[in-house]
Amino acid sequence: MSADLTELYQQVILDHNKRPRNRGKLPTANRIAHGDNPTCGDQCSVYLRLDGDRIAEISFDGSGCAISQASASLMTTQLKGKSPADAEKLYHEFHHIVTTGETPEEISDLAAFAGVHTFPARIKCATLGWHAALNALKNDPATTTTESHVD
Amino acid sequence: MPTFAVTTSAANANPEPGTRNSEPARLAPTWPTVRADFPTLHQQVHGKPLVYLDNAATAHKPQVVIDTLSHFYERDNANVHRGLHALSMRATDAYEGARARVAKFINAADPAEIVFTRGTTESINLVAASWGGANLRKGDVILLTEMEHHSNLVPWQLIAARTGATLRFVPVLGANAEGGLDLASLDALLTPEVKLFAFTHVSNTLGTINPAAELCAAARIRGIVTLIDGAQSVGHMPVDVRAIGCDFYAFSAHKMAGTTGLGVLYGRQPLLDAMPPYQGGGGMIAQVEYTTSRWKPSPERFEAGTPNFADAAALAAACDYLDALDRAEIARHDSALAQYAYDQLATLPGIRLLGPAKNRSGLVSFAFADVHAHDVVTFADEDGIALRGGHHCNQPLMKKLGLTSTTRASFYVYNTEQEVDALVASLRRILKFFGAS
């Protein structure tokens, strides 16, 4: 197997794909948003409960490739307890990682997605869940599609 | 001219005495040197020899087709029709010659029944907008099938919304669509409200070959107009539009060894002659006043603007190439390879194979319980294998089957049994990597 491929499918990603965290509907959610990628049919719904300025609970549901599912799973572990402003900041860090392959100095599980940058067609897979989460935080329930934003 | 040598018998038709029966039947290469005709095949992808199994999306072009296109631009390029100079006359001859060649290729009664379009999609949109706009009313029904590509679904949705007609669908049978169309339901579905029946000859997702002549006969005795989406059939099997008995037949050049940007609409003359123009412009008019115009007869009526004469010339070369290989032989080759692939893939753990178990066209579509199609395609690409993963422009069918995507391997004249073996070996590695086996 090539080095690029091993880099793309890191152990962290395989693990989250096989055993997704926080998967399923959240009965107590007060914010829900849905994302889809019309090119490949990937779907991701994000459910979260916002208590004041804090994401108290978050989950996701959907179907798609290992990259999209692992990314959404990992995202839920990163966003729990954060404020919407922190979430936005983390997304920008993540976006930088998947588009450039450059990882931040501090240790972060998000760095597992650095290999995505050598597969440009897969960047939309990695960011699908994040777009849904940010829409939920903006209380914009309209379906976000990967065709309506720029990665 | 093609450089292949034709062999006539399958290798294992008469096994040598002592051949072990447990050995899987090996397919003889149908045309041992045919790969030499296709320059794109001879390259490495990620350091591996290219194994191109995405032919249902677009097929590669033999050198003779590429040469015909470049020679046209190098020697004959000029706009067709009305031209009185030498190059324009040559270009017109090439274009009208291609029309006659295509008519012969599908056994149309007359070259005037061949309209050149941009592709299968535009051919269907032309009929939906022109024939549908003139003939469909509120209360009418357009009968489709559940296995249509979006290109034979969305144009009908658009014209239904404009005219007040509604859509009805012939069901697909089986949890994996292995049963094909529900032919027993046809009588009940072909009610007097049905004005048009449009269906695919070969499913791009399932590999099902529909009984086109039988379906057209059922429609014709009720006076229902028929349209066939032939994108996956022309170039893969003998197609005789008069034997099939359809009113319209649509296909694309680029899936049958021709070049991109050109499609064909076959229409029976009386229907085409009664249809209003699809687009307006030069080339399609008999006389123009400031406020009104009169149209030329078909096919020119439906070819407004400068037509795609260069790709038409290349398509004529593609027709010659495929006829030299013999389309009945191509059908046998594609089908045998797909059957071999189907049987080999069936040995993989957790695989779900779609479409018929026997008598399939040259493609196989499958899904794994634990590995998504896009991960499969990315991994296979690293092995130099080109596949397609996704909904294959067949979203409603996917939904019905409880799938969001499948992986598809589709074959053409140059594919070999060894390439299928490479695919299966690659898939085994993928399943192992994802811990699914």
Interface residues (C-beta under 8 A of the other chain):
Chain A: M1 S2 D4 L5 L8 Y9 L14 N17 K18 T39 C40 G41 D42 Q43 S63 G64 C65 A66 I67 Q69 F119 R122 C125
Chain B: H46 D370 V371 H372 A373 H374 D375 T378 F379 E382 G389 G390 H391 Q395 M398 T404 S405 R429 F433 F434 G435
